[in-house]
């Protein structure tokens, strides 16, 4: 499958539909108070860069974002691929673009929060295989059984 990935605005109908599908996927997996969703309007702010994956027909099949939290921390947000393309490395390609952007901005670390349980096993595998390691909560995320936290140190690459 041919996939193209580009930085796009989240304020598009097909991206809104992707966000809705992601939210529908997450809804049964944890209590609402432990779902830290960004709306498309929040994703459109100047601190967030959204990558959209499209198939050969131009259909949006995945997304992922880098949210900047100052000069020292980037956060992976809103990672999602439609079920029809899972297993075809679309998520990995999105993650590569996000991490490459973080690297180009000189960030020392990229972190993320994701859910726990069976519904998130594929996401955990993706992050672990990419080199993210488990860590404790960061920013204002609460420590709970519903969240898993990961980080990828980019400054360690410079030191190596």
C-alpha positions in Angstrom: 0.0 0.0 0.0 1.3 3.4 -1.0 1.0 5.9 1.9 1.9 9.6 1.8 2.4 11.5 5.0 2.3 15.3 5.3 1.8 18.1 7.8 -1.8 19.2 7.5 -4.4 21.2 9.4 -6.7 19.2 11.6 -9.6 21.5 10.5 -10.6 19.2 7.7 -13.7 17.0 7.5 -11.8 13.8 6.9 -9.4 14.6 9.8 -12.4 15.4 12.0 -13.7 11.9 11.0 -10.4 10.3 12.0 -10.5 12.1 15.4 -14.1 10.8 15.9 -13.0 7.3 15.1 -10.2 7.5 17.6 -12.5 8.9 20.2 -15.0 6.1 19.6 -12.2 3.5 19.9 -11.0 5.0 23.2 -14.5 5.5 24.8 -14.9 1.9 26.2 -11.3 1.5 27.2 -11.1 3.8 30.3 -13.2 6.3 32.3 -13.7 9.7 30.6 -11.7 11.5 33.3 -8.6 9.4 32.2 -9.0 10.1 28.5 -6.8 13.1 27.6 -8.2 14.0 24.2 -7.3 17.0 22.1 -10.0 18.5 20.0 -9.2 19.4 16.4 -9.4 23.0 17.4 -6.8 22.4 20.1 -4.7 20.4 17.6 -4.7 23.5 15.3 -2.8 25.6 17.8 0.7 26.8 17.0 2.4 24.4 19.4 1.0 21.3 17.7 2.1 19.8 14.3 -0.3 17.2 12.9 0.9 14.6 10.4 -1.8 12.9 8.3 -1.3 9.6 6.4 -3.2 9.2 3.2 -3.6 6.2 0.9 -3.2 6.2 -2.8 -6.7 7.5 -3.3 -6.1 10.4 -0.9 -8.2 9.0 1.9 -7.0 9.9 5.4 -6.0 6.6 7.1 -3.9 7.7 10.0 -2.7 10.7 12.1 -0.3 11.6 14.8 0.9 14.9 16.3 3.8 16.5 18.1 2.8 19.0 20.8 5.6 21.2 22.0 5.8 21.9 25.7 8.6 24.5 25.6 12.1 23.9 24.3 12.8 20.7 26.3 9.8 18.4 25.8 7.7 17.2 22.9 4.7 15.0 23.4 3.2 12.5 20.9 -0.5 13.1 20.7 -3.5 11.7 18.8 -1.8 8.7 17.2 -4.3 6.6 15.3 -4.6 4.4 12.2 -7.8 3.1 10.9 -8.2 -0.7 11.4 -8.1 -1.4 7.7 -4.4 -0.4 7.5 -3.1 -1.8 10.8 -0.2 -4.1 10.4 1.1 -2.1 7.3 3.5 0.1 9.3 1.5 3.3 8.9 1.7 4.0 12.6 5.4 3.5 12.6 5.8 5.8 9.6 3.8 8.5 11.5 5.8 8.0 14.6 9.0 8.3 12.6 7.9 11.7 11.2 6.9 12.9 14.6 10.3 11.9 16.1 12.2 13.3 13.2 10.4 16.7 13.7 11.3 16.6 17.4 14.9 15.8 16.6 15.0 18.7 14.0 13.8 21.0 16.8 16.5 19.9 19.1 14.2 18.4 21.7 16.1 16.3 24.3 13.1 14.0 24.9 9.7 13.0 23.5 7.1 11.6 25.8 3.6 10.2 25.5 0.6 9.1 27.6 -1.6 6.3 26.3 -4.2 4.0 27.7 -3.7 0.5 29.2 -5.4 -2.8 28.7 -6.0 -5.1 25.7 -7.3 -2.3 23.5 -4.0 -0.5 23.7 -1.6 -3.5 23.2 -0.8 -2.6 19.6 0.1 0.9 20.6 2.4 -0.3 23.4 4.1 -2.6 21.0 4.6 0.2 18.5 6.2 2.5 21.0 8.4 -0.2 22.6 9.7 -1.4 19.3 10.5 2.1 18.3 12.6 2.6 21.4 10.3 4.3 23.8 10.7 3.1 27.4 8.1 3.1 30.2 8.3 6.0 32.7 6.2 7.6 35.3 3.6 10.4 34.8 4.8 13.7 33.4 3.3 17.2 33.1 -0.1 17.2 34.8 -1.2 13.7 34.0 -2.4 11.8 37.1 -0.8 8.5 38.0 -3.5 5.9 37.5 -4.1 2.3 36.4 -5.7 3.8 33.2 -2.5 5.4 31.9 0.8 4.2 30.6 3.7 6.7 30.1 6.6 6.4 27.7 9.7 8.4 26.7 12.3 8.4 24.1 15.5 10.2 24.9 16.9 12.1 21.9 19.7 13.7 23.8 21.2 10.2 24.5 21.6 9.9 20.7 23.8 13.0 20.6 25.9 11.7 23.5 26.5 8.3 21.8 
